[in-house]
Amino acid sequence: MPVHERVELTKVCLTHLAHVTIVELEEAGISSTAVVVGDNTVILEHANDLGLWCVEQLNEPLGRKFNDGFQLAYDEGADYFVPVGSDNWISADLFHELPGPNEVIAHRQATIVHEDGDRLCEINVSYDGGDGIRTFPRELIARTSGRPAYDHSKRAVDASIAEHLKRAAGWSRRFRYHDVHAHQVIGWQSHDVQLNQYDDLKKTFGVRESSTPWDELASTQHLVLLDSMRDHYASRKVPS
């Protein structure tokens, strides 16, 4: 997980990620952790307190940040690699199916929550490769010596990784889609730093919108963490 700003939002997302990797996946017999990469001391200290691995690296270029996270996991012997955004919650259910040596598992279903926390929209990302949460096998990452992105990439690192794997690793862009439920990936939109706005995503990919996001998510999410995120949105509410 590359991190930078959105400090309070990122801290809640990191706490959720620690719960998924250190608790839920361990209970399922999958040994895992997360690598947090960035230069924000507050976020890195929070990640360290949660027991996550940390790499201190400047925010630019973004490709180098991703690569440093991949590299640490690769050097420590990881079998699978999953880049995650600092505004995402991901379900442990995504990893009960894992890719073969020359394929990548991707997902098309996700949920986004409005910048004010008052609405959510289920989306279906029709792009090749899905919504960006992808599981890469070690066999592919090894062909790039543990650095699958281009270091100089400033944005669109997903595309950078796909292009590099195709050129350097001979990957045939084989995606296998494994969708579990609509809330398997949650994108928490923010007023602070947000590349994609809620309304734009809804217009492009929206399937179903609800005005009761917290009730909707209660059936699939850890309730204490859900309350923490609700408190975050309440404290950041922009007056209408």
N, C-alpha and C positions, 0 to 999 in steps of 0.2 A: 504494500500500500504506500504509494508516494503521498506525502503530506506537505502542506504549506500553510495556508491560512484557514479561515472558518474554524477557529480553534475550538470553540465550545461544541459545535456540531461534530467535528472530527473526534473529539474526546468521547462523545457518546457512541460514535460509530466504532471506535477502537475498543471500547468496553464490550460492545456487542460482538466484535470480531474475536476478541479473546475468549468470550463465552463459547462461541461456535467452535473455535479451533482447539482450545485447551480442555473444554468440558464436553461438549456434545459429540464432536468427532472422536475424542478419546473413548467416550462411552460406547461408540459404535465400532471400536477396534481399529480406528484410523489414527495413527500418530501424526500430529500436525502442529504447526505454529504459524505465526505471521511475521513478516519482515517489514518494518516501518522505516521509510527512507525520507529524510528531509533535513531542514536546517532550523526548524522552529523548536527552541529549547523546551517550551512548555509542553508541546505535543510529544516530543521524544521522551521527556521525563514521565509523562503519563503512560506512554507505551511501555517503558521500562518497568514501571511500577506494576503493570498488568502481567509482566512476565513475557512480553513479546521481544523479539530481536529488533535491534535498532542499528541503522546506518546513518551517520551524519553526512549529508551531501547538500550542496547548493541546489536551489530550485531549478535553475537553468543550466544546461538544457535538460528537458524532461526525459529524453531518451536515456541519458546517462543515469538519471535517478532510477528509472525502471531497471536498467541493466545492473546497477549495483545491488538492487534487491534480488534479482534473479541470480546474480553471481554468488551472493552469500548462501542462498538456499542450495544452489548447485554444488558449491564447495563443501557444504555440510551433508551432501548425499541425498537431497530430496528426490523423490520419484516423480512427483507431479508439481506443477507450478500454476498459480492462479492470480493474475493481476486483478486488484480490486481498487475501486475509487474510494477516496476518503469521505464521500457522501453516501456510501452504500451500506446496506445491511444485506447479508447473504445467508441463505438457509443451509444448514448442514446436509439437508436432503439432496442437494445438488451433487454431492460427492460420493453417493452410494453407487454411482456408475462412473467408471473411469475409462480413459481413452486407450486405444491400442498404440503401438509404437510409431505409427505414421499418420495418426489422426488427432484431431482436436475436438473435444466436446464443447459445444456451445449451447446457448439458451436464447429463446426468442421472447419468452414471456417475462414481464416485470411489472412493478408498480411504482409510480412516481407520486410524491406527496407535494402539494402546492407550497409555495414559499411561505404562506401564512399558516400552514398546517390545517387548513379548514376543508380541504378536499383531497381526494386521491383519484388517480386514474389508472386503470389497468391498461397496459400497452402490449402490442405485439410487434416486435422489431423485425421487419421483413428482410432487412439487409443480409447478404451473405455473411455468415459468422455471427448473426444475432446481436444481442444487446451489449456485448463487450466483456462479459464475465465468461472467460474461457479457461478450460483446463488443458494444459500442455504436458505431454509425457516427457520424461527425461531423455529418451532417445532422440527426440527432436532438438531439445535445448542443447544437448551435447554436441550437435553438429555446428553450433555457433560458439562453442567453448563457454557456454553459460551466459552469453550476452546476446540475446535474440533481437533486440531493437538496434537501431542505428543511434549511436551515442549523440549525434548532433541534432536529432529530431527535437523540435520545439513543441510540436503538437501532433495530433493524429498518430500517437505511438502504436495504437492497435494496427493501423495500416502499415506502419514501419516494421513491426514484428512480422506481419504476414508476408511482406515483400522480402524481408531478409531471410526468413525461413524458406521461402520459395527459391530464392537465388542461391543462398549459401548451403542450404540443407536439402535441396531437391524436394521440398514438401509439395505435394500435389493439391494443397488446400482442401483436404478432406475434412469436412466438419460432420460430426454426428450430433444431432440435436437431442437434448435430454431435458424436457420440461416437466416440472413436478406440480407446481400450482402457480397461480397468478402473483402471489406475494413472495415467491422464491428469491427475488432480488428486489430490494426497495431503494429507490433513489430519493433521498431527502433533499428537496430543493432549498436553496438558500438565497437570502437577499444580499449576502456578503460577496461571494465569488461564485458565479454559476455560468458555465459555458453554455448550457442548454436550459432555456426557460420552460417552466411547466406548460404554459399555453402553447408554445411551439411544439413540444413533444406530444401533447394531447392532440393537436391538429394533425400531426403527421402519422402518429402510431396509435392513437387512442381507440380503445375497445369499449370500455365501460367506466363511467365516472360515478363517484359516490361522495356525498356531503357528510358522511360519518366515518372518517378515516380511522379513528381510534377504535371504534366498535368493529370495523372491518378487520383490522389487524390483530385484534385481541385473540382470535382463534388460532393464529399461526406464530405469534411472537411471544418472547419472554416478557411477562407483564411488568416486572420491575424496570427493565430497560425501556419498555414502551412508555412507562410513566416518566422516565428520565427524558425521553425525547419530547414528550408532550410538554413537560415543564420548560424545555429549551425553546420550543416554539412559542409558548405563552410569554416567555421573557423577551422574545425578539419581535413580538407582534407589531406590525407597522399599522398605525391608526388609518382607518379608511376615511 
